[in-house]
Amino acid sequence: MSPLTNFPDPWPGGEWRARDILNLEMVSTRAVLSLAAKYRERYLRNFYELGVRALDWPTKDGDVLAYIIPAGQGRDESVAKLVGLLVEQGVEVYRMDRELHLTLAPTRGTVYNDEKDSPPEWPTGSYLIFLKQPYRTNVQALFEKQIYPDRISGGAPERPYDVAGWTLPMQMGVEALPVQSIRETEGERRLTLIREESDVRRDLSLKLKSDGGSPVQNPVARPVRLALYRSWTASMDEGWTRWLFDTFNVPYTSLRDADVRAGSLRAKFDVIVLPSMRMREIVEGRAKDTAPPELTGGITDAGVENLRRFVEDGGTLVCWDESTELAIKRFNLPVRNVLEGLKPSDFYCPGSVLRVEVDTAHPLARGLPRLADAYFVNSAAFEVADSARARVVARYAARKEDVLRSGWLLGAQYLAGRAALVETSLGKGRIVLFGFRPQHRGQTWGTFPFVFNAISE
């Protein structure tokens, strides 16, 4: 192995022990602490001056001065979490204790949720985030739409290699609107600084933390015997799915490879969730020479047949992103991933917020708006061959110009109008296929309801 920019001192080989790993960690930790001690005054002064510079940032007419999170959105848990995250990061957020006259910036229809005319006054209980504060740039990074311009005039833009869009209100399904002017009526100015998430939870009459656990109420309406597949091939997406169920107090059982191979799944569970994993990882698992025998082998072909039998006997199988491949190909579903086989030079979306159009009459879309934002990481888009067996619940935006909301997307024409969420039947049961990741990194509160509806129905 030769030295690289990010790996300048490669290991030459030989014996490698746990002690060597600890030594690396200790060297890194001591280096950081030594720098902090040696240059402590410089770090503190720079931090202070950054804050002062943000407060003195020059503005002109038409610039965005603040963002408003309007009251009465009906997504109280998401609003509480969004405001709580901002406060946790040091951002100043205020609750409006009286109505204010606000003029929205003209970009509202392209950046945030449905465009609307400004009401004469914005209601009390709304939340204001001013840009004139020390963490100005953090607010902008979280609230603005990520756009990637051409670096060279007339030339091709440089492709990002990783997550390209992360606009937080979009991910969380919260309406957050840019404000370009604020006018107060006669009387005392009334704004209350939010100090922690519990302040918002009190405002919205939400449950507070009592025992150190999550205060969020279980949204699954009926008792469900839920299982989450947990491979011995570590899956980050499985971990985030566990986080989702734990945060929302949804009871579940971790389903291991041996459990799937053993069969009799329908007698034990009503719903099984397969997190985003490649079909080969699920079926074959870890190679035999990489771990003890009980941790290798995957679910095998026998496990695939047991999953099929589970659905045919009335169970629900929920798959998203990469795991949809297993259900589509091994169960002969009337669904095709139209992105399969496309070259990166034709289609590329490393992690962006995309627009989906939702069939709100479908039970899986209960509580969702007609237009929603979904997180897409080189994921999937479907074509349904038999509408009698498969129903489309959500589609990517019909016009290719409307598909991308924030981030980077090459090949929007391959997504436009294609199915993003499909429910298919198999025997007495059903399979729910998400083309996107509805719980991506615990940030996409706007699409969490799709998951809970899939479990509940």
Secondary structure, 3 states (H helix, E strand, C coil): CCCECCECCCCCCCCCCHHHHHHHHHHHHHHHHHHHHHCHHHHHHHHHHHHHHHHCCCCCCCCCCEEEECCCCCCHHHHHHHHHHHHHCCCCCEEECCCEEEEECCCHHHHCCCCCCCCCCECCCCEEEECCCCCHHHHHHHHCCCCCCCCCCCCCCCCCCCCCCCCHHHHHCCCCEEEEEEECCCCCCCEEECCCHHHHHHHCCCCCCCCCCCCCCCCCCCCCCEEEECCCCCCHHHHHHHHHHHHCCCCCEEECHHHHHHCCCCCCCCEEEECCCCHHHHHHCCCHHHCCHHHCCCCHHHHHHHHHHHHHCCCEEEEEHHHHHHHHHHCCCCEEECCCCCCCCCCECCCEEEEEEECCCCHHHCCCCCEEEEEECCCCCEEECCCCCEEEEEEECCCHHHHEEECCCECHHHCCCCEEEEEEEECCEEEEEECCCCCHHHCCCCCHHHHHHHHHC
